[in-house]
Amino acid sequence: MALAESTGDFFEKAADELPVKTMATSNSKGVQVNGVNGVRGGLDDEKERPSEKENRLVNGERSGTATLTQRKQQKSSALKVKDNDYPPLYDDDEREDRRLDRIQAYRAAGIRFAPWNIPYRRRMQTVAVIIHCLSIASTVSFFFFLCAIPIFWPLIIPYLLHMSLSKNATDGRLRMRSERWRRLPVWKLFGEYFPAKLHKTHDLPPTRKYIFGYHPHGIISHGAFAAFATEALGFSEKFPGITNSLLTLDSNFRIPLYRDYILAFGLQSVSKESITNILTKGGPNNEGMGRAVTIVVGGARESLEAQPGVMNLVLADRKGFVKMAIRTGADLVPVLAFGENDLYDQLSPKTHPWLHKAQMWVLRTLKFTLPFLHGRGIFNYDVGLMPYRRRLNIVVGRPIMVAQKREGEIENEEVNRLHSEYVGELEKMWERYKDVFAAGRRGEMNILK
């Protein structure tokens, strides 16, 4: 998918209610701890770890050094977990990382290079990620290569006409969706690269329809692709009877050949027409039951907030997806992806405010933005545009039941109530699982405008 897709930005204009004040959970500061469950999950990509003594001193964890504010925050957090009825989840992918920790990487000019004795399967995982990350560049390049050969012109012209007139991305019929394509072994390797895991906390009856809200956006939303565009993480096994479609910008369906690539995964446009058709057509009763869509609500604006160890969600004023849920009668399902923000490093808006202002201007003007990021390389762990090998834990939360109403019957009070309940579920999920999946966090979850 395209860099920094603003799938959630489509709904920003739809929210015409009074602005909601920025909400935030506890804002206590911490230090980044590189550990098995921390933000530096994949030991291939870890920096030097600070000493345990230093971490205890900074966090005030040494006996008698915790401040009164920290004690109150710890007590408040403990009470929230006690009253939280989300089931316990565990991060069980530690053995491979412990083994990889013993591999010594060759260093040159401060860059760590991958050793030659990396297992073959891990090499194939890297290839799978390269295939997806280069999907736009490779399909567009191949298309222009065909355009340079006159013998293909009789095929290219009808194809372009079909692409401009096609409604495959908005009619909700999912004609080009291929379950065989979604289950290819290469996508299993893609999920194992990080590794990524999909966690189910509550059952979702196939007699209902759903709107999944994915948080955070991260840079490229690799977790959303692995969990909801493929069967790499076993979505159909965990939620049988539900056909989920990941939504992306309509402009992606105007790219030759790439549109066919993403349509095979079942991706659809994030337009109102598309969402309405998906959730009101098809299914056993031809009324959308058993259908679901996944929206990356924060959009490109949230991608600029993506920093390792940080969970900043652009959600306070985004209520368009709640309105769509009421119009279609779809239940809201919050999804929190621990580790999505850790897959890349990017320049911080705090240290480069002028650059952040320029990015925001581009976003307002052109409706997309390009974060200044870096990750790892194919043969090194420190420089490149590939995502780091850092663990992704994607938690699907409790469904919020929504009663269907017509356009003129939707009241702002109901939209605000459902939105508040949705944010509350995200906060419950964060409090329940932050010490399991985000032990090395640098702060608490914040809800931004």
Sequence and secondary structure as in RCSB ss.txt:
>XXXX:A:sequence
MALAESTGDFFEKAADELPVKTMATSNSKGVQVNGVNGVRGGLDDEKERPSEKENRLVNGERSGTATLTQRKQQK
SSALKVKDNDYPPLYDDDEREDRRLDRIQAYRAAGIRFAPWNIPYRRRMQTVAVIIHCLSIASTVSFFFFLCAIP
IFWPLIIPYLLHMSLSKNATDGRLRMRSERWRRLPVWKLFGEYFPAKLHKTHDLPPTRKYIFGYHPHGIISHGAF
AAFATEALGFSEKFPGITNSLLTLDSNFRIPLYRDYILAFGLQSVSKESITNILTKGGPNNEGMGRAVTIVVGGA
RESLEAQPGVMNLVLADRKGFVKMAIRTGADLVPVLAFGENDLYDQLSPKTHPWLHKAQMWVLRTLKFTLPFLHG
RGIFNYDVGLMPYRRRLNIVVGRPIMVAQKREGEIENEEVNRLHSEYVGELEKMWERYKDVFAAGRRGEMNILK
>XXXX:A:secstr
  TT  TTGGGTTT  S     EES         STTSTT SGGG      HHHHHHHHT STT   HHHHHHHH
HHHHHHHT           HHHHHHTT   EEETTEEE  TT  HHHHHHHHHHHHHHTHHHHHHHHHHHHHTSG
GGHHHHHHHHHHHHH  TTTSS  TT  HHHHT HHHHHHHHHTTEEEEE S   TTS EEEEEE  TTT HHHI
IIIISSTT HHHHSTT EEEEEE GGGGGSTTHHHHHHHTT EE SHHHHHHHHHS STTSS TTEEEEEETTHH
HHHTT  TT  EEE TT  HHHHHHHHHT EEEEEEEETGGGS EE  TTT HHHHHHHHHHHHHHS     EE 
B SSBSSSSSB     EEEEE   B      GGG  HHHHHHHHHHHHHHHHHHHHHHHHHH TT SS  EEE 
